[in-house]
Amino acid sequence: MATQAHVAKLADPQVPRPDEITQHLHDLLSSPAFHGSKRCQQFLEYVCEKSLAGEAGALKERCLAIDLFGRQPQSSGHSEDTIVRVSAREVRKRLAQYYATPEGKADAIVIELPSGSYAPDFHYAALADRTGEGSVATEPVSVAMRKPRGVLPIPGSARIFRLLLVGLCVLLAIAGAAAFAKWRSTDSRSVAFQHFWAPVFRSSEPLLIGVGHPLVYQPSHRAAILSEQRLPAMPFPEQRPIDVPPSELNGSDMIPVFNQYVGFGDMVAANEVSQMLTRRSRTVRLMMASSIPFADLRQSETYLIGSISNRWTMELGQGWRFRFSWTADQLPEFIDTFPGSKRAWTIPSKDDGSTPEDYSLICRIHNSPTGKMLIVSAGIKQFGTEAAGRILADPLALGTILNKLPPGWEEKNLQLVLHMKVIGNTPTQPEVVAWQVW
């Protein structure tokens, strides 16, 4: 919980807003100065997030050694473990390198890790005096207006001065209130994100990620030879579609391939969530859903990706209000099973799999049959699965949605149905069309 001093500091118009700091931190971590060191990226991102959340007082060497570098809490040798100090020195060095570049000099914000401290400082570049190697020194800016020496008072100037001072105070108060409101909005979204993932963040076990696996058909050797005879040789013939008249093919020419392929949307979702957890020093265990025994689901929190291609999503979701089904034309859809409801969501789809829109379902089930928390994200097509995975890994995007739910959702089960447009095989930002908390 943020302290009053922390709130007052962030409300100061001379201190960058949290969203500005977050964006600058993202650009800084992507720069060449930090690109080559994953450890420095994780260190700086962690201390900045803690500071923005009002937990700078917790940034002690022992806590960093445990949270960032996996040292055991019961260990007594943290004072002799130099990994935290060495990492901090390396971060200060890379910060100095970045702000010495033209890109760094052009930035409006400066992040400093003061010597002897693990709590970062944030400044506007206009208020910073970049002096000394590896440090960023700041000069206090006073809002008091001083009368120049040797200047005689002008009649009426005192009244004008008072009016100007009052106007300046009003402007500063408005700016401070706006900055504080912005900070509270950002902070509340981060808190909601933490509540959603809390059981995973607290668990000592890796998050089990079960990825769906579409059934893929590949041509038989006979069909491949027929196609090869009709077309000139190519360097990569496996990337070429079959060119054989339907009359020359039969059912035996399409060979089903089980448990060897993953959809692109599933891959993106798994990657986004894995990276998010890695930044928080958590690990994952990735498996094909068909290869996961139920006993494994009982050992740790689980994240299931995909709908009709994931056996556990279909089996464990049979009692949910929003679940997967099939239309009369054998097309996949989401249905609302609430008594009396006739709502259903499906999409138009061409034979090549393209579609102008998609729906996705996000579930977080506390009391799942596994005895552990279960998270599910799946689209009707791969686009919805991709969009849902990106939201789950984005604190601001997920927090914005969660803050619209009724109070008390943190300890309850929830389901979200999302809709998004698809432009050029890329999903747009989704919107919530239905939800359930119980």
C-alpha positions as CSV (number, residue, x, y, z in Angstrom):
1,M,0.0,0.0,0.0
2,A,1.4,3.4,-1.0
3,T,2.4,5.7,1.9
4,Q,1.2,9.3,2.2
5,A,4.7,10.5,1.5
6,H,4.8,8.3,-1.7
7,V,1.4,9.7,-2.8
8,A,2.5,13.2,-2.2
9,K,5.7,12.7,-4.1
10,L,3.9,11.3,-7.1
11,A,1.4,14.1,-7.0
12,D,4.3,16.6,-7.3
13,P,4.1,18.1,-10.8
14,Q,8.0,18.2,-10.8
15,V,8.0,14.3,-10.6
16,P,7.0,12.3,-13.7
17,R,3.7,10.6,-13.7
18,P,3.7,6.8,-13.2
19,D,2.5,6.1,-16.8
20,E,5.3,8.3,-18.1
21,I,7.9,6.5,-16.0
22,T,6.5,3.1,-17.1
23,Q,6.8,4.1,-20.8
24,H,10.3,5.5,-20.4
25,L,11.3,2.4,-18.5
26,H,10.1,0.2,-21.4
27,D,12.1,2.3,-23.9
28,L,15.2,2.2,-21.7
29,L,15.1,-1.6,-21.2
30,S,14.8,-2.0,-24.9
31,S,17.9,0.2,-25.6
32,P,21.3,-1.3,-26.6
33,A,22.6,-0.3,-23.2
34,F,20.4,-2.9,-21.5
35,H,19.6,-5.3,-24.3
36,G,22.5,-7.5,-23.6
37,S,21.8,-8.1,-19.9
38,K,18.7,-9.9,-18.9
39,R,19.7,-9.6,-15.2
40,C,20.1,-5.9,-15.4
41,Q,16.7,-5.6,-17.2
42,Q,14.9,-7.6,-14.5
43,F,16.7,-5.7,-11.6
44,L,15.8,-2.2,-12.9
45,E,12.2,-3.2,-13.8
46,Y,11.7,-4.8,-10.4
47,V,13.0,-1.9,-8.3
48,C,11.0,0.6,-10.4
49,E,7.8,-1.3,-10.1
50,K,8.2,-1.6,-6.3
51,S,9.0,2.1,-6.0
52,L,6.0,3.1,-8.1
53,A,3.8,0.9,-5.9
54,G,5.0,2.7,-2.8
55,E,7.2,-0.2,-1.6
56,A,10.6,1.5,-1.9
57,G,11.2,0.8,1.8
58,A,11.1,-2.9,1.0
59,L,14.0,-2.7,-1.5
60,K,16.6,-4.1,0.9
61,E,19.5,-6.3,-0.2
62,R,18.2,-9.4,1.6
63,C,14.7,-9.0,-0.1
64,L,16.2,-8.5,-3.5
65,A,18.4,-11.5,-3.1
66,I,15.4,-13.6,-2.3
67,D,12.9,-12.1,-4.8
68,L,15.1,-11.5,-7.8
69,F,17.8,-14.1,-7.5
70,G,16.1,-17.0,-5.8
71,R,18.1,-17.1,-2.6
72,Q,16.5,-19.2,0.1
73,P,14.9,-17.1,2.9
74,Q,16.3,-19.4,5.6
75,S,19.8,-18.8,4.3
76,S,22.1,-16.8,6.7
77,G,24.7,-15.8,4.1
78,H,23.0,-12.9,2.3
79,S,25.3,-10.3,3.7
80,E,28.2,-12.2,2.1
81,D,26.4,-12.6,-1.2
82,T,27.5,-9.8,-3.5
83,I,25.1,-10.5,-6.4
84,V,22.7,-7.7,-5.4
85,R,25.5,-5.1,-5.1
86,V,27.2,-6.2,-8.2
87,S,23.9,-6.1,-10.2
88,A,23.2,-2.6,-8.8
89,R,26.6,-1.3,-9.9
90,E,26.1,-2.8,-13.3
91,V,22.7,-1.1,-13.6
92,R,24.1,2.3,-12.6
93,K,26.8,1.8,-15.3
94,R,24.3,1.0,-18.0
95,L,22.1,3.9,-17.0
96,A,25.1,6.2,-17.4
97,Q,25.9,4.7,-20.8
98,Y,22.3,5.1,-21.9
99,Y,21.9,8.8,-20.8
100,A,25.2,9.6,-22.6
101,T,23.8,8.5,-25.9
102,P,21.9,11.0,-28.2
103,E,18.7,8.9,-27.6
104,G,19.2,9.2,-23.8
105,K,20.0,12.9,-23.9
106,A,16.8,13.5,-25.8
107,D,14.6,11.8,-23.3
108,A,12.3,13.9,-21.1
109,I,12.7,11.6,-18.1
110,V,15.7,10.4,-16.1
111,I,15.8,7.3,-13.9
112,E,18.6,7.3,-11.3
113,L,19.7,4.5,-9.0
114,P,21.5,6.5,-6.3
115,S,24.7,5.0,-4.9
116,G,24.1,3.2,-1.7
117,S,20.4,2.7,-2.3
118,Y,18.3,0.3,-4.3
119,A,15.3,2.7,-4.5
120,P,15.3,4.6,-7.9
121,D,14.6,8.3,-8.3
122,F,12.6,9.7,-11.2
123,H,13.2,13.2,-12.6
124,Y,12.2,15.3,-15.6
125,A,15.3,15.9,-17.7
126,A,14.8,19.6,-17.6
127,L,15.2,19.5,-13.8
128,A,18.3,17.2,-13.9
129,D,21.9,18.2,-14.0
130,R,23.8,15.3,-15.5
131,T,27.1,15.6,-13.9
132,G,29.7,12.9,-13.0
133,E,30.2,9.5,-14.5
134,G,27.4,7.0,-13.7
135,S,25.2,9.5,-11.7
136,V,22.5,12.0,-12.3
137,A,22.5,14.9,-9.8
138,T,19.4,17.0,-9.4
139,E,19.0,20.6,-8.1
140,P,16.0,21.5,-6.0
141,V,13.6,23.8,-7.8
142,S,12.0,26.5,-5.7
143,V,8.7,27.9,-6.6
144,A,9.3,31.0,-4.4
145,M,9.8,34.2,-6.5
146,R,12.6,36.4,-5.3
147,K,12.9,40.1,-5.9
148,P,16.0,40.9,-8.0
149,R,18.6,42.9,-6.1
150,G,18.9,46.6,-6.9
151,V,15.4,46.8,-8.3
152,L,13.1,49.4,-6.7
153,P,9.6,48.4,-6.0
154,I,7.0,49.5,-8.6
155,P,3.7,50.9,-7.3
156,G,1.1,48.1,-7.3
157,S,3.7,45.4,-7.9
158,A,2.9,43.8,-4.6
159,R,-0.7,43.2,-5.6
160,I,0.3,41.9,-9.0
161,F,2.8,39.6,-7.3
162,R,0.2,38.2,-5.0
163,L,-2.2,37.6,-7.9
164,L,0.5,35.8,-9.8
165,L,1.4,33.7,-6.8
166,V,-2.2,32.8,-6.2
167,G,-2.6,31.9,-9.9
168,L,0.6,29.8,-9.8
169,C,-0.6,27.9,-6.7
170,V,-4.0,27.2,-8.3
171,L,-2.2,25.8,-11.4
172,L,0.1,23.7,-9.3
173,A,-2.9,22.4,-7.3
174,I,-4.8,21.5,-10.5
175,A,-1.7,19.8,-12.0
176,G,-1.1,17.9,-8.8
177,A,-4.6,16.7,-8.5
178,A,-4.6,15.5,-12.1
179,A,-1.3,13.7,-11.6
180,F,-2.6,12.1,-8.4
181,A,-5.8,11.0,-10.1
182,K,-3.7,9.5,-13.0
183,W,-1.4,7.8,-10.5
184,R,-4.4,6.3,-8.6
185,S,-5.9,5.0,-11.8
186,T,-2.6,3.3,-12.8
187,D,-2.0,2.0,-9.4
188,S,-5.5,0.5,-9.0
189,R,-5.0,-1.4,-12.3
190,S,-1.7,-2.8,-11.1
191,V,-3.3,-3.8,-7.8
192,A,-6.2,-5.6,-9.6
193,F,-3.6,-7.4,-11.8
194,Q,-1.8,-8.6,-8.7
195,H,-5.0,-9.9,-7.2
196,F,-5.8,-11.8,-10.3
197,W,-2.5,-13.6,-10.4
198,A,-1.9,-13.7,-6.7
199,P,-2.1,-17.5,-6.2
200,V,0.5,-18.0,-9.1
201,F,2.8,-15.3,-7.7
202,R,2.7,-16.9,-4.2
203,S,3.1,-20.5,-5.4
204,S,6.4,-22.2,-5.0
205,E,5.5,-24.5,-8.0
206,P,5.9,-23.6,-11.6
207,L,2.8,-22.6,-13.4
208,L,1.6,-25.5,-15.6
209,I,0.7,-24.2,-19.1
210,G,-1.4,-26.6,-21.1
211,V,-1.4,-25.7,-24.8
212,G,-4.0,-26.9,-27.3
213,H,-3.0,-28.9,-30.3
214,P,-5.0,-28.7,-33.5
215,L,-5.5,-31.9,-35.6
216,V,-3.4,-31.3,-38.7
217,Y,-3.7,-33.3,-42.0
218,Q,-0.7,-33.7,-44.3
219,P,-0.6,-35.2,-47.8
220,S,0.4,-38.8,-48.3
221,H,3.6,-39.6,-50.1
222,R,1.5,-40.5,-53.2
223,A,-0.2,-37.1,-53.2
224,A,3.1,-35.3,-52.7
225,I,4.6,-37.0,-55.7
226,L,1.6,-36.2,-57.9
227,S,1.9,-32.6,-56.9
228,E,5.7,-32.5,-57.5
229,Q,5.2,-33.9,-61.0
230,R,2.9,-30.9,-61.9
231,L,5.2,-28.2,-60.6
232,P,8.8,-27.2,-61.1
233,A,11.3,-28.1,-58.4
234,M,11.5,-25.6,-55.4
235,P,14.1,-25.1,-52.7
236,F,11.5,-25.7,-50.0
237,P,8.8,-28.0,-51.4
238,E,7.3,-28.5,-48.0
239,Q,6.0,-24.9,-48.1
240,R,4.2,-25.4,-51.4
241,P,0.4,-26.2,-51.4
242,I,-0.7,-29.4,-53.2
243,D,-1.7,-28.9,-56.8
244,V,-3.6,-32.1,-57.7
245,P,-7.1,-32.3,-59.1
246,P,-9.7,-33.5,-56.6
247,S,-10.5,-36.5,-58.8
248,E,-7.0,-37.8,-58.4
249,L,-7.2,-37.7,-54.5
250,N,-9.0,-39.9,-52.0
251,G,-9.5,-40.0,-48.3
252,S,-6.4,-42.0,-47.7
253,D,-4.3,-39.2,-49.1
254,M,-5.0,-37.0,-46.1
255,I,-3.0,-38.3,-43.1
256,P,-3.9,-37.0,-39.6
257,V,-1.0,-35.8,-37.5
258,F,-1.7,-35.8,-33.7
259,N,0.0,-33.8,-31.0
260,Q,2.8,-32.3,-33.1
261,Y,1.5,-28.8,-33.9
262,V,0.6,-25.7,-32.0
263,G,-1.6,-22.8,-33.3
264,F,0.1,-19.3,-33.6
265,G,-2.4,-17.8,-31.2
266,D,-1.6,-20.4,-28.5
267,M,2.1,-19.8,-29.0
268,V,1.7,-16.1,-28.5
269,A,-0.4,-16.5,-25.4
270,A,2.1,-19.0,-23.8
271,N,5.0,-16.7,-24.7
272,E,3.4,-13.5,-23.3
273,V,2.4,-15.1,-20.0
274,S,5.8,-16.9,-19.6
275,Q,7.7,-13.6,-20.2
276,M,5.5,-11.8,-17.6
277,L,6.2,-14.5,-15.0
278,T,9.9,-14.5,-15.8
279,R,10.1,-10.8,-15.1
280,R,8.7,-11.6,-11.7
281,S,11.2,-14.5,-11.1
282,R,8.5,-17.2,-11.5
283,T,8.9,-20.3,-13.7
284,V,6.5,-22.2,-16.0
285,R,6.2,-25.8,-17.2
286,L,4.9,-26.0,-20.8
287,M,3.1,-29.2,-22.0
288,M,0.7,-30.3,-24.7
289,A,-2.7,-30.5,-23.1
290,S,-3.2,-34.1,-24.3
291,S,0.0,-35.1,-22.5
292,I,-1.1,-33.7,-19.1
293,P,-2.5,-36.3,-16.6
294,F,-5.1,-35.1,-14.2
295,A,-2.7,-35.8,-11.3
296,D,-0.4,-33.0,-12.6
297,L,-3.3,-30.6,-12.7
298,R,-3.7,-31.2,-8.9
299,Q,-0.1,-30.3,-8.2
300,S,0.0,-26.6,-9.2
301,E,-2.0,-23.7,-10.6
302,T,-2.7,-24.3,-14.3
303,Y,-3.2,-22.0,-17.3
304,L,-5.0,-23.7,-20.2
305,I,-4.8,-22.2,-23.7
306,G,-7.2,-23.0,-26.4
307,S,-10.8,-24.2,-26.6
308,I,-11.8,-27.1,-29.0
309,S,-8.2,-28.0,-29.4
310,N,-7.6,-28.4,-25.6
311,R,-9.1,-31.5,-24.0
312,W,-8.9,-30.1,-20.5
313,T,-10.6,-26.8,-21.4
314,M,-13.6,-28.7,-22.9
315,E,-13.8,-31.2,-20.0
316,L,-13.3,-28.9,-17.0
317,G,-15.5,-26.2,-18.5
318,Q,-18.7,-28.2,-18.8
319,G,-20.3,-26.6,-15.8
320,W,-19.4,-23.0,-16.6
321,R,-22.0,-20.4,-17.5
322,F,-20.1,-19.4,-20.6
323,R,-18.7,-22.3,-22.5
324,F,-17.9,-23.7,-25.9
325,S,-20.4,-25.4,-28.1
326,W,-21.2,-26.1,-31.8
327,T,-23.8,-24.5,-34.1
328,A,-26.2,-26.6,-36.2
329,D,-23.7,-26.1,-39.0
330,Q,-20.9,-27.6,-36.8
331,L,-19.2,-24.2,-36.3
332,P,-17.6,-23.4,-32.9
333,E,-19.3,-20.8,-30.7
334,F,-19.6,-19.5,-27.1
335,I,-23.0,-19.9,-25.5
336,D,-24.6,-18.4,-22.4
337,T,-26.2,-21.3,-20.4
338,F,-28.0,-19.0,-17.9
339,P,-31.7,-20.2,-17.8
340,G,-33.7,-18.3,-20.3
341,S,-30.7,-16.8,-22.0
342,K,-30.4,-17.2,-25.8
343,R,-27.1,-15.4,-26.2
344,A,-24.5,-17.1,-28.4
345,W,-21.4,-15.7,-30.0
346,T,-20.0,-17.1,-33.3
347,I,-18.1,-15.7,-36.2
348,P,-18.1,-15.8,-40.0
349,S,-15.1,-17.7,-41.3
350,K,-13.7,-18.5,-44.7
351,D,-12.3,-21.9,-45.8
352,D,-8.8,-20.6,-45.4
353,G,-9.4,-19.7,-41.8
354,S,-9.5,-15.9,-42.1
355,T,-12.2,-13.9,-40.4
356,P,-13.0,-10.2,-39.8
357,E,-13.6,-10.7,-36.1
358,D,-13.3,-13.1,-33.2
359,Y,-14.4,-13.7,-29.6
360,S,-12.4,-15.0,-26.7
361,L,-13.1,-16.3,-23.2
362,I,-11.0,-15.6,-20.1
363,C,-11.7,-17.7,-17.0
364,R,-10.2,-17.7,-13.5
365,I,-11.6,-20.5,-11.4
366,H,-10.6,-20.6,-7.7
367,N,-12.5,-23.8,-6.8
368,S,-11.8,-25.9,-9.9
369,P,-12.1,-29.7,-9.8
370,T,-8.3,-29.8,-9.7
371,G,-8.2,-28.3,-6.2
372,K,-5.9,-25.5,-7.6
373,M,-6.6,-22.3,-9.3
374,L,-7.4,-22.7,-13.0
375,I,-6.9,-19.9,-15.6
376,V,-8.2,-20.3,-19.2
377,S,-7.9,-18.1,-22.3
378,A,-9.2,-19.2,-25.6
379,G,-10.7,-17.8,-28.8
380,I,-13.1,-19.2,-31.3
381,K,-10.2,-18.8,-33.7
382,Q,-6.5,-18.2,-33.1
383,F,-7.0,-14.4,-33.1
384,G,-9.1,-14.5,-30.0
385,T,-6.6,-16.8,-28.2
386,E,-3.8,-14.4,-29.1
387,A,-5.7,-11.3,-27.8
388,A,-6.7,-13.0,-24.6
389,G,-3.1,-14.1,-23.8
390,R,-1.8,-10.6,-24.4
391,I,-4.4,-9.1,-22.0
392,L,-3.5,-11.6,-19.3
393,A,0.1,-10.5,-19.4
394,D,-0.6,-6.8,-19.4
395,P,-1.2,-5.2,-16.0
396,L,-2.9,-2.1,-17.4
397,A,-5.1,-3.8,-19.9
398,L,-6.2,-6.6,-17.5
399,G,-6.5,-4.2,-14.6
400,T,-8.8,-1.8,-16.6
401,I,-11.2,-4.7,-17.2
402,L,-11.1,-6.0,-13.7
403,N,-11.8,-2.6,-12.1
404,K,-15.2,-2.6,-13.8
405,L,-16.3,-5.8,-12.0
406,P,-18.3,-5.8,-8.8
407,P,-16.4,-5.4,-5.5
408,G,-15.2,-8.6,-4.0
409,W,-14.3,-10.4,-7.3
410,E,-10.7,-11.0,-6.0
411,E,-11.7,-14.1,-4.1
412,K,-14.4,-15.4,-6.5
413,N,-14.5,-17.2,-9.8
414,L,-14.9,-15.1,-12.9
415,Q,-15.5,-15.3,-16.6
416,L,-15.1,-12.7,-19.3
417,V,-16.3,-12.8,-22.9
418,L,-14.4,-10.5,-25.2
419,H,-15.0,-9.3,-28.8
420,M,-12.3,-7.9,-31.1
421,K,-12.0,-7.0,-34.8
422,V,-9.3,-8.7,-36.9
423,I,-7.4,-6.5,-39.3
424,G,-4.7,-8.2,-41.5
425,N,-4.7,-11.4,-39.3
426,T,-4.0,-9.2,-36.3
427,P,-6.6,-8.8,-33.5
428,T,-7.5,-5.3,-32.3
429,Q,-8.0,-4.2,-28.7
430,P,-10.8,-6.3,-27.3
431,E,-14.0,-5.1,-25.5
432,V,-16.0,-7.0,-22.9
433,V,-19.4,-8.1,-24.1
434,A,-20.4,-10.4,-21.1
435,W,-19.1,-11.3,-17.7
436,Q,-19.9,-13.5,-14.7
437,V,-18.6,-13.4,-11.1
438,W,-19.6,-16.1,-8.5
